[in-house]
Amino acid sequence: MRLMISAIGRFKNGPEAKHFQHYSDRISPRIDLRECENKRPGSGVEIREREAELLLATLPKTPTIIISLDERGKTLSSEAFAARLAQFRDNGNPTLAFLIGGAYGHGDAVTKAARLQLSLGPMTYPHLLVRVILAEQLYRAQQILAGHPYHHGG
């Protein structure tokens, strides 16, 4: 199953990009990162809706399961997250895309298209750091499913 992260904003050469690459390189196949930026000014609602269009435009034409990262979403343990990924994989889904919105969150189009709204917890994180956390959790899920001792959960 192909894993994608589509996100608003771009990595610069900094620690977040380095840490993201560290985990992406360890996942097989590697995470396909797609970045986009909204250059148009507007109200928060206008920006959120435009960014939803940009994120959805990054997705492949093949069937894709969309998971939006949203502070109001469902929180999962690492084990439950791995189990959910295994379900998507075992159902023959070719692509799993995680969408990370901008400062105003996700527009209605993303919310409606998402099969799952996932929260990394009630705290707010910098968007570039969310990519690193998600990449690590994708790697952790892969290791859980492989029975590897990387994850020592209870």
N, C-alpha and C positions, 0 to 999 in steps of 0.2 A: 504494500500500500504506500502510495506517495504521500509525503507529509509536506504541507505548505504553511508558511506564515505570511500573510499579507498585512502590511502595517502602514499606517500614516506616519510620515517622517522618515528620515534617512540616518543611518549610522554614519558617524564620522570616525576617524582613526582614533579610537579611545578604548578604555578598558571594557566597555559594554560590548563593542564589536569583537574584541579579542575573546571574551568569555563566551559569547554566542557562538563564534566559530569553533571554539574548543568542543562544545557539546554537539554542534552540527556535524563536525567531522567524525564523531564517535557513533553517530546514528547511521544505520544502513537501511535504505538509501538516505543520503544526506537531506537535510531540510532545504526545501526550495523557498528562499526568502524573496518576497516581492515587496518593494517599497514604493510608495507614491506620496505625492505632496499636493496639497490644495493651495494654489497661489492666488485664488480669488478672495477678495475681502467680502465680508458679509456679517450678518447676525450669527449668533451661536447656532440657531436652528438651520440657517442657510448653509453654514460651514459643515455642520453635521450631516445634512442631506447630500451635499456635494461629495464629502468624503466617503459616504456610503456608496455612491455611484463609482467612485474611483476604486474602492476596495473590491467591489463586485466585478469590475472590469478586469481585474488581475486574474480572475479564476479561469481555469481551462474550460473548454467546451464539453469535455467529458463529464459524466456524472461526478458530482463533488458533494461530500458532506461538509456543511459549513458549521463551524463552532465559533461563536463570537465570545470574546473576552469582555465581560461586563460586570461591574461591581455589584449589580443586582442579580447576577446569575447564581447558578448552583455551585456550591463548594463540594469538592470531592477529595477523599483521601488519595494518596498516591496509588494505593492498591485498587481503589474503585475507579480511578482514572485509567489505570492500565487495563482493567476489566472492560471498561467502556470502549477503549481503543481496540481491544481484541474482538469485541462484538462487531464493531464497524469493519474490521479486517475480515473476520470470518463470514460476514454477510456479502463479501465480494466487492466492497466499495473501493474503487481504484484510487480515489484522492480524498484526503482529509485536509481541509483548509481551516486554519485558525485566523480569525480576523481581529486585529487590534486597531481600534479607532483612535482618533485624536483627542484633544483636550475636552471636547464637548460630548464625547461618547459616540455611540452608533446611531445612525439614522434609521428611520423606519424600514427601509428596504433591507438592510442587514438583519435587523431584528426579526423581520418576517421570514427571511431566507434561512436563518440559523436553525439547525436541528437541535442544538444545545447552546444555551447561554451559560458560560463557565465563569466563575469568579475565583480569583486567586486568594480571596479573603476580603474582609471588610476595609482594610487599609487601602490607601491610594498609593500607587507606585509610579515612578517615572516610566514613561512609555518604552524607552530604550531598555530599561531594566526588566520590564515585563517580558520582553523577547528572550532575555537570558534565562529568567525563571522558567518560562514555558519550554525553552529548549532543554533545560536540565530535567524538567519533569517528563518530557518526551523520551529523553535518554533513560531516565529512571524507569519509566513504564516499559521500555524495551527490555531492560535488564530484569525487571520483575517477571515479565512474560517468558524470558529465557531461563528463569531460575538462577540467575547470577547473584552472587552475594553482595553486589553493590548496594542494594537496598536491604537494610536491616530493620525494617518496620516490625511492629508488634502485632 
